[in-house]
């Protein structure tokens, strides 16, 4: 039923329960974003599944989060169950057939998919502050930490790098306050505590290398189908901040890395943001403004973003206004607040003279939705009561052995399954601390030797009887030894001056590098500088 220009969604139902026409999503306008809403158990997941199938068959890569595990069934060919075949006949889905799709599984914890990681440096201070619930003063200190790392050329790859840098800042608060702005040990301590909380939530699995390459979620197969990247999010949902921040980071990476393409014939990638309310709950206005800006601008990069949530009111108005393709499943209206939500949802559609949307929303059955998609020139279609088509892949999750088989055949497993720990801020600061301790020990040893030699000379000149000396312990030898030590000390001072010059040059180069580093709209590091 799909062709090169549109995706089949289902068939619209008349008031007498007959079907009047088939409903499609225009591929050319699919990057104008979308919204899938409805109460729990009304069919949102299946709708997400059939859209993913359609995009994949059209050659469009898809990224989606699998909150309940059901989307993993996309990797396995479906089975002809009676109710699926019956629905296909009802809506005249004549070429309905079963197939599997090219799935790549990802998992922040590395259990149900390939580990997906980014670095602290790439995420940036804005998203990291949101992730750790920092206040404005603490966020300012974190911004200074990133500025220092950029200026010094220190990579912040994982959590131990950031922790080491914060310890360093705590030891140099006066110097850093003079150069970069006022910081306190109390703020540094608060950030370290939040870092510990994040680590306990699984953040240490997320930060590190190899970092996720955007190209690996934009793959197509040899037969021209788009790869389906599925993030295992069942465990991740126990850390909702981490879940929302990861997806927001990924969205910002797509925005920063992809070039402008204008209005392509089909999206370069479709991004489904399930449980979207988690992104906006408690988010500061500054972040919401930036999210709205990204949603507005990312469509010109050929990326379609589809928010999946229970209620349209979960989405801020500025973002909601950007979502042109809408599929509304049933809502319940038992309380005044729920009744208001139903009215809000109904008012977002272009009215249909045949029925009242606010009434139909509460009467929709499982697998039914009010559907309005963008037509030519971006005009929303009249809302239709639509029976969603049955999926071609399996309904329900994969078994552990089936998932493992898919992962073993993955084209990216060899690249991501093994972590890398190269030299970064932690190793540099650790070596610097060790070198400092060694220099201080050497200096104390030299000073102790000099004091001992000076004491011996004084006792000799005062007339004390000195014992017999070996050749190297004679006064003249001691004098030569002292002179040699002093020369060594002088040489050491000269080396320190040389080292200072080298360090100054290094800082200059590093500072130039820091100025060359560019951070994007959400604070993530641009890689194309």
C-alpha positions as CSV (number, residue, x, y, z in Angstrom):
1,X,0.0,0.0,0.0
2,X,3.0,2.3,0.5
3,X,4.4,4.0,-2.6
4,X,7.3,6.3,-3.2
5,X,5.6,9.4,-1.9
6,X,3.3,8.4,1.0
7,X,2.8,6.0,3.9
8,X,-0.4,4.1,4.4
9,X,-1.8,4.7,7.9
10,X,-5.3,3.2,7.8
11,X,-8.8,3.9,6.6
12,X,-11.2,6.5,7.8
13,X,-14.6,5.4,9.2
14,X,-18.0,7.0,8.5
15,X,-20.6,7.4,11.2
16,X,-22.3,4.2,10.0
17,X,-19.0,2.3,10.5
18,X,-18.4,1.8,6.8
19,X,-15.0,3.0,5.4
20,X,-14.8,5.9,3.0
21,X,-11.2,6.4,2.2
22,X,-7.6,5.4,3.0
23,X,-5.4,7.8,5.0
24,X,-1.8,8.4,4.1
25,X,1.2,10.4,5.5
26,X,2.9,12.5,2.8
27,X,6.6,11.6,2.9
28,X,7.6,15.0,1.5
29,X,6.0,16.7,4.5
30,X,7.0,14.0,7.1
31,X,9.8,16.2,8.3
32,X,7.2,18.8,9.5
33,X,7.1,16.7,12.7
34,X,4.2,15.0,14.4
35,X,2.4,14.0,17.5
36,X,1.0,10.7,18.7
37,X,-1.2,10.9,21.8
38,X,-3.6,8.8,23.7
39,X,-4.3,7.2,27.0
40,X,-2.5,4.0,28.1
41,X,-3.7,0.9,26.2
42,X,-5.3,2.7,23.3
43,X,-2.8,1.7,20.7
44,X,-0.1,4.3,20.6
45,X,2.7,1.7,20.5
46,X,1.2,-0.1,17.5
47,X,0.8,3.2,15.7
48,X,4.4,4.0,16.3
49,X,5.3,0.5,15.0
50,X,3.4,0.8,11.7
51,X,4.8,4.3,11.1
52,X,8.3,2.9,11.7
53,X,7.6,0.0,9.2
54,X,6.4,2.5,6.6
55,X,9.4,4.8,7.0
56,X,11.8,1.9,6.9
57,X,10.3,0.5,3.7
58,X,10.5,4.0,2.2
59,X,14.2,4.1,2.8
60,X,14.1,6.4,5.8
61,X,16.1,5.5,8.9
62,X,14.3,5.6,12.2
63,X,15.4,6.1,15.8
64,X,12.9,5.2,18.6
65,X,12.9,4.4,22.3
66,X,11.3,1.1,23.4
67,X,9.8,1.9,26.7
68,X,7.9,-1.4,27.2
69,X,9.9,-3.7,25.0
70,X,7.1,-4.2,22.5
71,X,8.9,-2.4,19.6
72,X,11.6,-5.1,19.6
73,X,9.1,-7.2,17.6
74,X,10.0,-5.1,14.5
75,X,13.1,-7.4,14.1
76,X,10.9,-10.5,13.5
77,X,8.3,-11.3,10.8
78,X,4.8,-11.1,12.0
79,X,2.3,-14.0,12.2
80,X,-1.1,-14.1,10.4
81,X,-3.4,-13.9,13.5
82,X,-7.1,-13.8,12.8
83,X,-7.7,-10.3,14.1
84,X,-4.8,-8.8,12.1
85,X,-6.0,-10.4,8.8
86,X,-9.6,-9.3,9.6
87,X,-8.5,-5.7,10.1
88,X,-6.5,-5.7,6.8
89,X,-9.6,-6.9,4.9
90,X,-11.8,-4.2,6.6
91,X,-9.6,-1.4,5.5
92,X,-8.9,-2.9,2.1
93,X,-5.2,-3.4,2.8
94,X,-4.9,-5.8,-0.1
95,X,-1.2,-6.2,-0.3
96,X,-0.8,-6.8,3.5
97,X,2.1,-9.2,4.1
98,X,4.4,-10.0,7.0
99,X,8.1,-9.0,7.1
100,X,10.9,-8.3,9.5
101,X,12.9,-5.0,9.5
102,X,16.6,-4.2,9.8
103,X,16.8,-3.4,13.5
104,X,19.9,-2.3,15.5
105,X,19.4,-2.5,19.3
106,X,21.0,0.1,21.6
107,X,21.1,0.2,25.4
108,X,22.8,2.8,27.7
109,X,23.5,-0.1,30.1
110,X,24.9,-2.4,27.3
111,X,22.5,-5.3,28.3
112,X,19.8,-5.4,25.7
113,X,21.7,-3.6,22.9
114,X,25.0,-2.2,21.9
115,X,26.3,0.4,24.4
116,X,25.5,3.9,23.4
117,X,27.8,6.6,24.8
118,X,28.8,10.2,24.5
119,X,31.5,12.2,26.2
120,X,31.2,14.8,28.9
121,X,32.8,17.3,26.5
122,X,30.3,16.6,23.7
123,X,27.3,16.9,25.9
124,X,28.2,20.3,27.2
125,X,27.4,22.2,30.4
126,X,23.7,23.2,29.6
127,X,22.4,19.6,29.2
128,X,24.7,18.3,32.0
129,X,23.3,20.9,34.4
130,X,19.8,19.9,33.5
131,X,20.7,16.3,34.0
132,X,22.1,16.9,37.5
133,X,19.4,19.4,38.6
134,X,22.0,22.2,39.3
135,X,20.9,25.6,40.3
136,X,22.1,28.8,38.5
137,X,25.2,29.2,40.7
138,X,26.3,25.6,40.3
139,X,25.6,25.8,36.6
140,X,27.9,28.8,36.4
141,X,30.7,26.8,38.1
142,X,30.2,23.9,35.6
143,X,30.4,26.4,32.7
144,X,33.8,27.5,34.1
145,X,34.9,23.9,34.4
146,X,34.1,23.4,30.7
147,X,35.9,26.6,29.8
148,X,39.0,25.5,31.7
149,X,39.0,22.1,29.9
150,X,38.6,23.8,26.5
151,X,41.4,26.4,27.2
152,X,43.8,23.8,28.6
153,X,43.0,21.2,25.9
154,X,41.9,18.6,28.4
155,X,39.4,16.1,27.2
156,X,36.4,15.4,29.5
157,X,35.5,11.9,28.3
158,X,33.9,10.3,31.3
159,X,32.8,11.0,34.8
160,X,36.2,10.5,36.4
161,X,37.6,13.3,34.1
162,X,35.0,15.8,35.3
163,X,35.5,14.7,38.9
164,X,39.3,15.2,38.6
165,X,38.8,18.6,37.1
166,X,36.4,19.7,39.9
167,X,39.0,18.5,42.5
168,X,41.6,20.6,40.7
169,X,39.3,23.6,40.7
170,X,38.7,23.1,44.5
171,X,42.5,23.3,45.1
172,X,42.8,26.5,43.0
173,X,39.6,28.4,43.8
174,X,41.4,31.8,44.4
175,X,43.4,31.6,41.1
176,X,40.4,30.5,39.1
177,X,38.1,33.1,40.6
178,X,40.5,35.8,39.5
179,X,40.8,34.5,36.0
180,X,37.3,33.0,35.1
181,X,34.9,34.2,37.7
182,X,34.0,33.6,41.3
183,X,33.6,30.0,42.4
184,X,33.3,28.4,45.9
185,X,34.2,25.1,47.3
186,X,30.6,24.7,48.4
187,X,29.3,24.9,44.8
188,X,32.0,22.4,43.7
189,X,31.0,20.1,46.5
190,X,27.4,20.3,45.5
191,X,28.2,19.4,41.9
192,X,30.3,16.4,43.1
193,X,27.4,15.2,45.1
194,X,25.1,15.4,42.2
195,X,27.7,13.6,40.1
196,X,27.7,10.8,42.5
197,X,23.8,10.6,42.3
198,X,24.1,10.5,38.5
199,X,26.7,7.8,38.7
200,X,24.4,5.7,40.9
201,X,21.6,6.1,38.3
202,X,23.8,4.6,35.6
203,X,25.4,7.7,34.2
204,X,28.9,6.1,34.2
205,X,27.6,3.7,31.5
206,X,26.6,6.7,29.3
207,X,29.7,8.8,29.4
208,X,32.8,7.4,27.7
209,X,34.1,6.2,24.4
210,X,33.6,5.1,21.7
211,X,31.0,7.9,21.4
212,X,27.9,7.3,19.2
213,X,28.4,8.4,15.6
214,X,25.3,9.9,14.1
215,X,26.0,8.1,10.8
216,X,25.4,4.8,12.5
217,X,21.7,5.6,13.2
218,X,21.2,6.9,9.7
219,X,22.1,3.7,7.9
220,X,20.2,2.1,5.0
221,X,20.4,-1.5,3.9
222,X,21.5,-2.9,0.5
223,X,17.9,-3.3,-0.5
224,X,17.3,0.4,0.2
225,X,15.4,0.1,3.5
226,X,16.1,2.4,6.4
227,X,17.7,0.9,9.5
228,X,15.6,1.0,12.6
229,X,17.6,1.9,15.7
230,X,15.7,0.9,18.9
231,X,16.9,2.1,22.3
232,X,16.0,-0.3,25.1
233,X,14.4,2.1,27.6
234,X,12.6,-0.1,30.1
235,X,15.4,0.1,32.7
236,X,16.3,3.6,31.6
237,X,12.9,4.8,32.5
238,X,13.8,4.4,36.2
239,X,16.1,7.4,35.6
240,X,13.7,9.7,33.7
241,X,16.2,12.6,33.8
242,X,18.9,10.5,32.1
243,X,16.4,9.2,29.6
244,X,15.1,12.7,28.6
245,X,18.5,14.3,28.5
246,X,20.0,11.5,26.4
247,X,17.3,11.9,23.8
248,X,17.6,15.7,23.9
249,X,21.4,15.4,23.4
250,X,20.9,13.1,20.4
251,X,18.4,15.5,18.9
252,X,20.9,18.4,19.4
253,X,23.7,16.3,17.8
254,X,21.5,15.7,14.8
255,X,20.8,19.4,14.6
256,X,24.5,20.4,14.9
257,X,26.0,17.8,12.6
258,X,23.6,17.5,9.7
259,X,23.8,20.0,6.8
260,X,20.8,22.0,5.5
261,X,18.9,20.1,2.9
262,X,15.8,22.3,2.5
263,X,12.7,20.3,1.6
264,X,13.7,16.7,0.6
265,X,11.3,14.3,-1.0
266,X,11.5,12.2,2.2
267,X,13.1,12.7,5.6
268,X,16.8,11.8,6.2
269,X,15.8,10.4,9.6
270,X,12.7,10.2,11.7
271,X,13.1,10.5,15.5
272,X,10.3,9.2,17.8
273,X,10.5,10.8,21.3
274,X,8.3,8.5,23.5
275,X,7.2,9.5,26.9
276,X,7.8,13.1,25.7
277,X,6.4,14.7,28.9
278,X,9.6,13.7,30.7
279,X,11.5,16.2,28.5
280,X,9.4,19.1,29.6
281,X,8.5,18.3,33.2
282,X,10.3,20.8,35.4
283,X,12.6,22.0,32.6
284,X,13.7,25.7,33.0
285,X,12.3,28.2,30.5
286,X,15.7,28.8,29.0
287,X,16.0,25.1,28.0
288,X,12.4,25.0,26.7
289,X,13.1,28.0,24.5
290,X,16.1,26.2,23.0
291,X,14.2,22.9,22.5
292,X,11.5,24.9,20.7
293,X,14.2,26.5,18.5
294,X,15.7,23.1,17.7
295,X,12.3,21.7,16.7
296,X,11.7,24.7,14.5
297,X,15.0,24.5,12.7
298,X,15.8,20.8,12.5
299,X,13.2,20.1,9.8
300,X,15.5,22.0,7.4
301,X,18.1,19.3,8.1
302,X,15.7,16.7,6.9
303,X,14.8,15.3,10.3
304,X,11.2,14.6,11.4
305,X,10.6,14.6,15.2
306,X,7.5,12.8,16.4
307,X,6.5,13.2,20.1
308,X,4.6,10.4,21.7
309,X,2.8,11.1,24.9
310,X,-0.6,10.6,26.7
311,X,-1.9,14.1,26.4
312,X,-1.3,17.0,24.0
313,X,-1.1,19.3,27.1
314,X,2.2,17.6,28.0
315,X,3.8,19.5,25.1
316,X,4.5,23.3,25.4
317,X,2.4,25.4,23.1
318,X,5.5,26.7,21.2
319,X,6.6,23.1,20.4
320,X,3.0,21.9,19.8
321,X,2.5,24.5,17.1
322,X,5.4,22.9,15.1
323,X,3.8,19.4,15.0
324,X,1.8,19.2,11.7
325,X,1.1,15.4,11.5
326,X,-1.2,14.3,14.3
327,X,-2.6,11.0,15.4
328,X,-4.9,11.2,18.5
329,X,-6.0,8.0,20.2
330,X,-8.7,7.8,22.8
331,X,-8.6,10.0,25.9
332,X,-10.7,9.6,29.0
333,X,-12.7,12.5,30.5
334,X,-13.7,11.7,34.1
335,X,-12.4,14.9,35.7
336,X,-12.6,18.6,34.9
337,X,-8.9,18.5,34.0
338,X,-9.3,15.5,31.7
339,X,-12.3,17.2,30.0
340,X,-10.2,20.3,29.4
341,X,-7.5,18.1,27.9
342,X,-10.0,16.5,25.5
343,X,-11.2,19.9,24.4
344,X,-7.6,21.1,23.9
345,X,-6.9,18.0,21.8
346,X,-10.0,18.4,19.7
347,X,-9.3,22.1,19.1
348,X,-5.9,21.3,17.5
349,X,-7.6,19.6,14.5
350,X,-9.1,21.0,11.4
351,X,-12.8,20.4,12.0
352,X,-14.8,17.7,10.2
353,X,-18.4,18.7,9.6
354,X,-19.5,15.0,10.0
355,X,-18.7,14.7,13.7
356,X,-17.6,16.6,16.8
357,X,-14.0,15.7,17.6
358,X,-14.3,16.4,21.3
359,X,-17.0,13.7,21.5
360,X,-15.4,11.1,19.3
361,X,-12.1,11.3,21.2
362,X,-13.7,9.7,24.2
363,X,-15.4,7.0,22.0
364,X,-12.5,5.7,20.0
365,X,-11.7,2.0,20.3
366,X,-8.3,0.4,20.6
367,X,-6.4,0.8,17.4
368,X,-8.5,3.8,16.3
369,X,-7.3,7.4,16.1
370,X,-8.3,10.8,14.9
371,X,-5.8,11.5,12.1
372,X,-4.8,14.7,10.4
373,X,-1.8,14.9,8.2
374,X,-0.3,17.7,6.1
375,X,-1.4,17.9,2.5
376,X,0.0,20.0,-0.4
377,X,1.5,23.3,0.6
378,X,1.5,22.1,4.2
379,X,-2.2,22.5,4.9
380,X,-3.6,20.1,7.5
381,X,-6.2,17.6,6.2
382,X,-9.7,17.5,7.7
383,X,-9.5,15.3,10.8
384,X,-10.7,11.7,10.1
385,X,-11.7,8.9,12.5
386,X,-9.2,6.2,11.3
387,X,-8.8,2.5,11.9
388,X,-5.0,2.0,12.0
389,X,-3.6,-0.7,9.7
390,X,-2.2,-3.9,11.3
391,X,1.6,-4.2,11.6
392,X,3.7,-6.5,9.3
393,X,6.2,-7.3,12.0
394,X,5.6,-9.2,15.3
395,X,3.2,-7.8,17.8
396,X,5.0,-8.1,21.1
397,X,8.6,-8.3,22.3
398,X,11.5,-10.6,21.3
399,X,12.8,-13.3,23.5
400,X,16.3,-12.9,25.0
401,X,17.7,-15.5,22.5
402,X,16.0,-13.8,19.6
403,X,17.4,-10.4,20.6
404,X,20.9,-11.9,21.0
405,X,20.7,-13.3,17.5
406,X,19.8,-9.9,16.1
407,X,22.7,-8.3,18.0
408,X,25.2,-10.9,16.9
409,X,24.4,-10.0,13.2
410,X,24.5,-6.2,13.9
411,X,26.8,-4.1,11.5
412,X,28.0,-1.9,14.4
413,X,28.6,-4.5,17.2
414,X,32.4,-4.6,16.7
415,X,32.6,-0.9,16.9
416,X,30.7,-0.2,20.1
417,X,30.7,-3.3,22.2
418,X,34.2,-2.7,23.7
419,X,34.9,0.5,25.6
420,X,38.0,2.7,25.1
421,X,39.8,4.7,27.8
422,X,42.3,7.0,26.3
423,X,44.3,9.8,28.0
424,X,42.1,12.6,29.1
425,X,41.8,15.1,32.0
426,X,41.9,12.4,34.7
427,X,45.2,10.9,33.5
428,X,46.7,14.4,32.8
429,X,45.8,15.8,36.2
430,X,46.9,12.5,38.0
431,X,50.3,12.7,36.3
432,X,50.6,16.4,37.1
433,X,49.9,15.7,40.8
434,X,52.4,12.8,40.9
435,X,55.1,15.1,39.2
436,X,54.4,17.8,41.8
437,X,54.8,15.4,44.7
438,X,58.0,14.1,43.3
439,X,59.5,17.6,42.7
440,X,58.6,18.5,46.3
441,X,60.1,15.4,47.7
442,X,63.3,15.9,45.7
443,X,63.5,19.5,46.9
444,X,63.0,18.6,50.5
445,X,65.7,15.9,50.2
446,X,68.1,18.4,48.7
447,X,67.4,21.0,51.4
448,X,67.9,18.4,54.1
449,X,71.2,17.4,52.7
450,X,72.4,21.0,52.5
451,X,71.4,21.6,56.1
452,X,73.3,18.5,57.2
453,X,76.4,19.5,55.3
454,X,76.2,23.1,56.7
455,X,75.9,21.7,60.2
456,X,79.0,19.6,59.7
457,X,81.0,22.5,58.5
458,X,80.0,24.6,61.4
459,X,81.0,22.0,63.9
460,X,84.4,21.6,62.1
461,X,85.1,25.3,62.3
462,X,84.2,25.4,66.0
463,X,87.0,23.1,66.9
464,X,85.1,19.9,67.4
465,X,87.2,16.7,66.8
466,X,86.1,15.2,63.7
467,X,86.3,11.5,63.1
468,X,88.5,10.0,60.4
469,X,87.0,10.5,57.0
470,X,86.9,8.3,54.0
471,X,88.0,10.1,50.9
472,X,84.6,11.3,49.9
473,X,83.8,12.5,53.5
474,X,86.7,14.9,53.9
475,X,85.9,18.5,54.4
476,X,87.1,19.5,50.9
477,X,85.0,16.7,49.5
478,X,82.1,17.9,51.4
479,X,82.7,21.4,50.1
480,X,82.8,20.0,46.6
481,X,79.7,18.0,47.2
482,X,77.9,21.1,48.6
483,X,78.9,23.1,45.6
484,X,77.8,20.4,43.3
485,X,74.4,20.3,45.1
486,X,74.1,24.0,44.8
487,X,74.9,23.8,41.1
488,X,72.3,21.1,40.8
489,X,69.8,23.3,42.6
490,X,70.7,26.2,40.3
491,X,70.3,24.0,37.3
492,X,66.9,22.8,38.6
493,X,65.9,26.5,38.9
494,X,66.9,27.1,35.3
495,X,65.0,24.0,34.2
496,X,61.9,25.3,36.1
497,X,62.2,28.6,34.1
498,X,62.4,26.6,30.9
499,X,59.5,24.4,31.9
500,X,57.5,27.6,32.7
501,X,58.2,28.9,29.2
502,X,57.1,25.6,27.7
503,X,54.0,25.6,29.9
504,X,53.2,29.1,28.8
505,X,53.5,28.2,25.1
506,X,51.3,25.1,25.8
507,X,48.7,27.3,27.5
508,X,48.8,29.7,24.5
509,X,48.2,26.9,22.1
510,X,45.6,25.3,24.2
511,X,43.9,28.6,24.7
512,X,43.8,29.0,20.9
513,X,42.3,25.6,20.6
514,X,39.7,26.6,23.2
515,X,38.8,29.6,21.2
516,X,38.4,27.4,18.1
517,X,36.0,25.0,19.9
518,X,32.4,25.9,19.2
519,X,29.4,24.8,21.1
520,X,26.0,24.5,19.6
521,X,22.5,25.7,20.5
522,X,22.1,23.3,23.4
523,X,25.8,23.5,24.5
524,X,27.0,20.3,22.8
525,X,30.4,20.4,21.2
526,X,30.4,20.9,17.4
527,X,32.7,18.4,15.8
528,X,33.2,20.1,12.5
529,X,35.4,23.0,13.7
